[in-house]
């Protein structure tokens, strides 16, 4: 949100309008479209205000000004479509879908946006309200694609865990053969495998948090010098 106080209805006064317009134009030149749009609006320069705000995610304010300008339906639809694209890029899939459906009468685009954002329940609601069986088929296809991707990722993790457990078993055998304590051995290869598995899982989870846990586990192992191999596996996983 901007630091400018957006008070509506717009403020009167020629002096304020003159100064405000100059300020708004400077903001526009700097690329501060939201602040410029609000300032133009406060000065009563609605066309310039809408021209700026349509490049932002301030959909409610922009459409309110569009209504005050009495734009034709197709013009309002064009403004709403641009705002929806802005919201979509910003990750606000639900609000973007609302604009596509309500102002653009484009249920297909609304459902596509919702599926992209993983909001399948909302997508199904639109398809049911519109009685669009074809949209339901698209949603099911999206769900199947997501399920297939998740299944492939799980299989990949299963392979990683299997390799890691094999490495743990190898370390146990080395310890038994050498006859030294677990803390006296070189575990760089073990930690390398654990780090590799952690990095791969970052595609579907919070990598930084998992990496932090792995680092914490390694520091704890070095500090306590545990001789229990099973204990070493827990924090690494």
N, C-alpha and C positions, 0 to 999 in steps of 0.2 A: 504494500500500500504506500501511497505517496505521503510526503510530509505536508502537503497542502490541504487545508481544510475544505472539503467539498460540501458546501452548504447549498441546499436547494430549498425553495426556488432561488433563482439567480439574483445576485445583488444589483441594485440600480446605481446610477451615478455616472456621468460622462467621464469625470476625472478618473474614477476607478477603472472604467472600461479602457481608457487610453493607456494607462500604466499597465493594467492587467494584460492587455493585448500584446504590448511590447514584451512583457515578461514571458507570456505564453509562446510567442514566436521564438524567443531565445531558447526556451526549453525544447521546442520542436527541433530547432537547429542542432541541439545537443543530442537529439535522439530520445529524449525523455518524453515519450509519447503519452504515457498515462498522465503525468503531471501537466503536460501541455493541454491535453484534452479537457482535464478538469478546470484548468484556468480559463480556457476559452469558454467553457460552459458557464462559469461564474460571471463572465463578462457578457453573456447573452449571445455569443457568437457560436450558434449551435452547429452550423455546417462545418466550421473548422474543428469544433470539438469532436464531432462524430468522425471526421476525417482522421483525427489522431487516435481516438479510442478504438477504432476498428482494428488497429494494429496491436491491441493489448488483449488481456484476458478479462477486462472489465465488461463482461457481457450484459449484465443487468443495467448498468449505467448507459452503455452505448445504445441498447435497444430502447431505453426510456427516452433518450434524445431523439432516436429515429422516430418514435411515436409522436413526439412534439413537433417534428418537422413534417408530419403527415406524408411520409414517403409511401410510394406505391408498394403493393405487396411484393412484387418481384425485387424491388430495391431493398426492402427489409430482409427478404430471403438471402440476398447477396451479402448483406452485412452480417447476418446470422451465420452464414456458411464460413465467412472469413474468421469470425470470432470462434466458431467451433474448431476450425483448423488450428487456431492459436492455442485453444484449451487442450486439444489432443496432443500437440507438441509439448505442452507443459505437463502432460500426464494426467490431466483432469478428464478422464474418459467419460465419466457419468454425465458431467455437465455438457460436454461436447455432444454427446448423444441426444440430450434433451433439445439442444438447439437444432440439430439435424432433423429430429422428428417433428417438433412443434412449429418451428418457423420455416423450415425448408421442405416439410412434408416428405422427407426422405428416410423412410424406415429402413431401407437397405443399408444406407450409410451408417445410420444409428446402430444397427445390430452389428455391423462390421467393427465399428469403434469399440463397442462394449465387449465383443469377443476378443479384440486385441488387448483390452485391458483386463481380461479374465473375469468380466462381470456377466457371467452366463445367465444368472437368474434374471437380471434386468433385461437381457437380450430376449430371453424366452417370454418375458412379460409383454414386451412390445410385439413380438410375433403372434402371441395369443390374442392380444387386443386388436391387432390388425387382421387377424384370421389369415395369416400368411403361413401356410404349410411349408412353402419353399424356404422361408427364412428359418423355420425350425430345422429343416434338413441341413442348412448351412451351419447352424449352431452345433448340431450333433457332429458334423464333420470336424468342426473346430475342436470340440471336446475330444474326439477320437485322436486327432493329431497331437493334442496336448498330452493325452494319456500315453500315446506311443513314445513321445519324447521322454516322458517321465520314466517309462519302463526301460528304455534304452539306457538312461542315466543310472537307474538302479542296477542294471546288469553290469555296467561299467564299475560302479562302486563295489559290487560283489567281487569282481575280479581283483580290484585293488586290495580289498580286505584279505582275500585269499593269499595274495602275494606277500602281504605284510605279515600274516600269521606264519607263512612258510619261513620268512626271515627270522621271526621270533624263535621258531623251532630250531633254525640253524644256529642262532646265538646260544640257545640252551645246550646244543650238542658241543659247540666250541668250548663253552664253560666247563662242561663235563670232561672233555678231552684234556684241556689245558690244566684244569684243577685249580684255577684261580677264582677269586670272587668276581661277581658280575661287574662291580664297580671298577675293577682293574683292567677291563677290556676296552678295546676301541669300538665304540658303538656308532661311529660316524655313518656307516652304511645303513644302520637301523634308522637313525634319525633322518637320513636322506630319503628313505622310502616313506617315512611318516610325513615328511614335509611335502613330498610329491603328491601323496594321496590327498593331503589337505588342500594343496593348490588346485587340484583337479575339481574338488567338490565346491570350489568357489563359484562355479557357474550356476549353481542352484541354491546357494546359501550365503550367509554373511561371512565373507572370507576373513575380514579383519578380526572378527570375534574368534573364529576358529583358530586363526594363526596365533592370536594372543594366548589362547588356552594351551596350544601346543608349546609355545615358548615358556609359559609358566610351568608346564609339566616338566620340561627339560631342566629348567633351573632348579625345580624341586628335587629331581632325581640326582643332579650333581651335588646338591647341598646335603641331602640325606644319605647319599651313597647306598641306595637300597640294593640288597642282594637277591631280591625277589623279582624274577623276570616278568611274572604275571602283573605285579604292581606297576612295572614300567609300561606295560601295554595300555592300561586304563587311561592315564592322562594323555598319552599320545593319540589314542583314538578319539 
